[in-house]
């Protein structure tokens, strides 16, 4: 590859990186504008509701309708699910809680299914069934395709069995980790919106209902969990019990702190706007520190990338003519 081709390839890679960065910034800007428009729409509706009591009834009457679970247990909306059916959807079937089934659906697996947003009623059956089928299919497939001798047959069979048992768990764990990271990204916006709704005079219940129903596009994970928590609270559970699933969803303790704050305010009363403001500032500072840490890690990684990719091209471009001149001079001396 000539130096000119290396230069063109580096320009293409740089252009591709710039385009990807620009697309990411446009996507984030679009989400920010969408959230701002939702907030402005809500504030205008609140102003009209203050001027007209009938409009206020229409506004908060529509806010009480839940938007639907992120992963509905039966494919219906939350409003159409009875309290008994909703409570049953949060527990696996009875036959999965006894005997050998508890080995395939341990407490850790149930927590992972919850964090991945999978309903235990139907998701646990699919999870256990997939583990059993893959544990049987992978060893048979390995033995049929590889056709090992007797020495390696046991090894390949055990390897296929282990892979079949663990592959569904790895996929669910990856999904749960993705949702936990998404919750960390959505939490500062959730706190700011909750503080804003409290500032315009709404109660905790009204604020949570509006966040669950009106901000699904910007709070993709939290809004679905809030809809479930609101439905559980309406069915008779306490605020602490209804928020238990939401508190275990985040990758850190920030969501648990918000849940504890809302639980204390619901139980004892008091102003929540000032604590939310201080908590929002702390979240912003923590997020900035996390970004600085990521930037430092990226800088170290980019050093290795530059050494492997950019340094050879620079050596060819800068030192290449000198090496060629030395080789020609040595060749002429040897020929003479």
N, C-alpha and C positions, 0 to 999 in steps of 0.2 A: 504494500500500500504506500503510495507516494505521500509526501508531506501535504500536497494540495488536497488529496482525498481525506487525509486525517483532519485537516482544517475544516473542510466541508462537513464531515461527520460531526465534529465538535459543535459547529454552528447549528446543525440540525437538532442535536440533543439539547443545546441551550434554548433553541426556539420552542422545542416540545415542552421543556420544563416551564418556560415562561407562559405558554398557552395553558398548561395544566394549573399553574398558580392563578392565572387570570380567571379561569373557569371556577376555581374554588372561591375566589373573592367575590365573583358575581353571584354565585349561589348563596354565600353568606349574606351578601347585601340584599338579595331578594328575600331571604327569610327575615332579615331585620325590618325591611320595609313592610312585609306582610304582618309582622307582629305590631308594628306601629299603626298600621291601618286598622287592625283589630282593636287596639286600645282606643284610638280616636273614635271609632264607631261606637264602642261601648260608652265612652264619655258623652258623646252626643245623645245616645239613647238615654243615658242617665239624666241629662239636662232636660230632655223632653218629658221624662217620667216625673221629674220634680214639678214640672209645670202642669202635668195632667195626671191625676191619680189613676185614671183608667189605663193610660199608657204604662204606668208603673206596674199595675197588675199584670198587663200583658207581657211586660219585660221579664218580671221575675217568675211569672207562671211558666213561660217558655224555658227559663233557666233551670227550673226544677226537673225538667225531663232529661234523663241521663242520655249521653251520646252513644252509649254502647260499649261493651268491653273490648279491650284490645284483641283478645282471643275469646270470643263468646263460646260458652260451653255447648250450646245447642244450635248456634247459627241464628238466634233471635236477638232482639235488642234487650238491653238490661231491664227496660220497663216492663217487658212481657214475661220476665222470669219471676216466679213466686219466691218468697224468702226461703222456703224449704228447698226448692230446686237450686237456688243460689248457694245455700250452705252445702248442699250435696255436691255441687260442682267443684267445691274447693277441697274435697276429699276423694282419694282414689276409691275404686270399687272394693267391696268387702273382701272378695276373694284375693285381692292383691295385698291384703294386710295380714295374712296368715301364711304359715308354712314356708315353702321354698320361694314363693313370690316375693317375700320380704328381702331375700338376697338380691334379686334383680331390681328391686325398687326400695333401696335403703333410704334412710332419712336424708342423706346427702343428695340423692337423686331427686327426691321430692322438692328439696330446696332449689336445686338447679332448674327443675321444671317451672317452679314459681317465678324464679328470676328470669327465665327465658320467655315468660308470658304464655305458657302452655297450660291449658286447663287440666287439672289432675283427673277429672272424671273421664275424659276421652283420651287425653294425651298420655296418661300413664299406661293405658292398655296398649296403645300403639308403641310406646317406648319399650315395654316389656316384650311385646310380640316381635318387634324388630330385632331386639337383642337375641332372642331365641332363634329366630330364623337365620340371622347372619352367623350365629355361632355354629349352626348346622351346615349352612351353605358354604362358608369359606373353607373349612377343612376338606369337604368333598370336592370343591372346585380346585383347590390346590393339588389334591391327589390325582384328580382327573387330568389336569393340564400338565403338571410337572412330572408325573409318573415316577416318583422317587423309589429307590430301593428300600428294603426293610430298615436299613439303618436310619435313613432320613425321613421315613414315612411318619414316625411318631413326632419328630421335630416339626415337620410342616403341618401336621394335624393340630398339634398344640399351638403353633403360631397362628393358624387360621382361627382356631377356637378363641384365642385371646383377642385377636383383632376383631372378630365378630361381636364379642361381648363389649369391647371398649369403644368401638367406632360410634355407635349412637350416643354414648355418654360424652365423647369428645365433641361431637357436633352440638349437643345441647349445651355443653359448657362454653363453647365458642359463642353460641347465640346469647347465653346469659351474660358473658363478659361484654359483648357488644351492647346489650341493653343497659348494663351498669355504666359503661362509659358514656352512653347517650344520656343517661340520667344526670351524670356529672356535668355534661354540657348544658343541659336544660335547667339545672337547678338555679343558677343566678337569675335567669329570666323568670322562672316561676316565683321566686322570692320577690322580685321587683313588681311583677304583676299583682301578686297578692297584697303587697304594701300599697300599690296604687288603688286597688279596689277597696281596701280598708280606708284609704284616705278620702274616698268619695262618699263614705257613709254606709257601706254594705256590711252585713254581718259575716261571720266566719262561714256559716252554711251557704249563704248566697254567693260569697266569693268563690268557694270551692265548687259550687254548682256551675257557675259561669266559666271558671277555668276548665272544668271537665267538658263543657259543651261547646264553648265558643273558641277555644284556643287549641283545638286538636291539630291544626296544621303546623303550629310552632312548638307545641309540647306533645310530641308524638307518643312518647312513652308515659310521661307523667299524667297526661290527660286521661288515658285509658285506665291507669291505676286509680286515679281520683274518682272516675266514674264507678269503679267497683267499690271503692271505700265509701262513697256516698250512698250507694245502694245497700251496702251492709249496715251502715248507720241508720238508714231508713227502716231496715228490717228488724231493728231492735238491739243491735250490738252497740257497745259503747264506742266512743271516738277512738280510744286507745286500741281496742280490738279491731276496729275497721281499718286502722292505719298500720296494723302489724305487717301486712304484706308489703306495703309501700316503704316502711322503715328498713326492711331487709333487702331492698332492691338495689340501693346505691353501692358503689365500690368503696366509699369511705363513710365517715360518721356524720357528714353534713346533713344528709337527708334525715337521719335519726334525730339530729338536733332540731330540725324544723318540725318534725312530727311531735317531738316532746314539747316544743313551744306551743304548737296548736292544741295539743292535749291539755296542757296546763291552763291555757286561756279558756278553752271550752269548759273545763272543770271549775276553775276559780274565778273566771272573768278577768277584766283588766284590759289595758290598751296594748295592742300588738304592733302598732305601726312603728314605734321607736325601736323596739327590739329587732324587728325585721330590717330596719334601716341599718343598724349596727351589724347585723348578721350579713346583710348584702355587701357592706363594705369589706367585711372579713373574707367573704367569698371572692370578691374581686381581687383582693390582695393575694389570696391563696392561688387564684387562677393565674395571676401575673407571675408569681413565683414558679408555678408549674410550667408556664410557657418559657421562662428563662432557663429552667432546667432542661427542657426539651431542646431549646436552641443550643445550649452548651453541648448536649449529647450529639446533636446533628453536626455541629462544628467538628467534633472529634471524628465522627464517621466520614464526613466529607474530606478530611485530610487523607484518609486511606484511599478514598475514591479518586482524589486528585493525583495521588502518587501512582495509582495503577493505570489511570487513563490519560491524564493531562501531561504527566512528566515524560512518558515515552515520546509523545508527539512533540513536546518542546525540545527534547534532546535531538530528535530527528531534524527538526527545523533549524535549530541553532547550531548544533555541533555536527550535523550531517555534512555540510560543505567542507568543514575543516578536516573531518575524517577522510573524505574523498580525496582532498588535496594531499594529505599525508600518504594515503595508499598509492596515489599516482606517482608521488615523488619517490617512494620506496621501490615501486615497480620500475621506474626509469633508472634508478641507481642499480637495481639488480640486473636490468637488461644491459646496462653499460658494462 
